[in-house]
Structure formats: structure tokens, C-alpha cells
């Protein structure tokens, strides 16, 4: 079993700044995308926050949650490329 990638640090010891690569209303989707990035040794933080608006609180009686995926700034482009290519295959063979 592999361990999660460690968030990198600047030379002065401060953590590398995070950048958001995805926002989702579903935690399950965010967790699956985070697992994909971690499989490529990209550290990920999954952060949830409430979407506060009058409609959702009056209709649903609570706030909807937004889930953001944050990665180190220097790995942002790589993470976006992986997320955008997910599900694409270089060679697609027809099912028999």
C-alpha cells in the first residue's frame, strides 16, 4: 500500500502555495479525482465549504457543499492535464 504524497515546501520551509484545479458539488467525485492525482504522486487537499444562498437554504433546509481540490502551485498544470484527459484512451477498440 502506497502512502499519500507529501505536500512540498519552499526552501524557507513554508508550504508551497495551493492552487484550485477543480470545484465540485459532490464529495464522492472529488475523492475519486483526488485518488487519481495521488496515484501520480501529486499531493492533494480536499476542502469542503458551504454554498450559502437563499434558494438552497430555503428549499433544502440546509446549505449545499462545494468541494475543491487543491494541489501545489508548481503541479497545477500537470494536475489539470490529468483531470482533463481522464476517461480518454489513446487506442479505442470496438467491443465484440
C-alpha positions in Angstrom: 0.0 0.0 0.0 1.5 3.3 -1.0 1.4 6.4 1.2 -0.1 9.8 0.2 2.3 12.2 -1.5 3.8 14.8 0.9 2.9 18.5 0.3 6.2 20.2 -0.9 7.8 23.1 1.0 9.6 26.2 -0.2 13.4 26.5 0.6 12.5 28.6 3.6 10.2 25.8 5.0 6.8 27.4 4.1 4.4 25.1 2.3 4.2 25.7 -1.5 1.1 27.8 -2.3 -2.0 25.8 -3.3 -4.0 26.2 -6.5 -7.5 25.0 -7.1 -7.8 22.6 -10.0 -11.4 21.5 -9.6 -14.6 22.5 -7.9 -17.4 20.0 -7.4 -20.7 19.8 -5.5 -20.1 16.1 -4.9 -17.6 14.9 -2.4 -17.5 11.4 -4.0 -16.4 12.8 -7.3 -13.8 15.0 -5.6 -12.5 12.0 -3.7 -12.2 9.9 -6.9 -10.3 12.7 -8.7 -8.0 13.2 -5.6 -7.2 9.5 -5.7 -6.3 9.8 -9.4 -3.9 12.7 -8.7 -2.4 10.9 -5.7 -1.7 7.9 -8.0 0.5 10.2 -10.0 2.3 11.4 -6.8 0.5 14.8 -6.9 -0.3 15.9 -3.3 -4.0 16.9 -3.0 -6.0 18.7 -0.4 -9.8 18.2 -0.5 -11.6 21.2 1.0 -15.3 21.5 1.6 -17.2 24.7 2.1 -20.9 25.6 2.3 -22.5 27.3 -0.7 -24.6 29.9 1.0 -27.5 31.1 -0.9 -31.2 31.8 0.0 -32.5 29.3 -2.5 -30.7 26.2 -1.3 -31.3 27.0 2.4 -35.0 27.7 1.9 -35.7 24.8 -0.3 -33.4 22.1 1.2 -33.3 23.5 4.7 -29.5 23.5 4.7 -26.6 24.6 2.6 -25.1 22.7 -0.3 -21.5 21.8 0.0 -18.8 22.7 -2.6 -15.7 20.5 -2.7 -12.5 22.0 -4.0 -9.3 20.1 -5.0 -6.1 22.0 -4.2 -2.7 21.0 -5.4 0.8 22.6 -5.1 1.1 25.6 -7.4 4.0 24.0 -9.3 2.0 20.9 -10.1 -1.2 22.7 -11.1 -0.8 22.3 -14.9 0.1 18.6 -14.6 -3.0 18.0 -12.4 -5.3 19.9 -14.8 -3.9 17.8 -17.7 -4.6 14.6 -15.9 -8.1 15.6 -14.9 -9.0 16.8 -18.4 -7.7 13.6 -20.0 -9.4 11.3 -17.6 -11.5 8.8 -19.4 -9.8 9.3 -22.7 -8.0 6.4 -24.3 -5.2 6.6 -26.8 -6.5 3.5 -28.6 -10.1 2.7 -28.5 -11.0 -0.8 -29.7 -14.6 -1.7 -30.6 -16.4 -4.1 -28.3 -17.0 -7.5 -29.8 
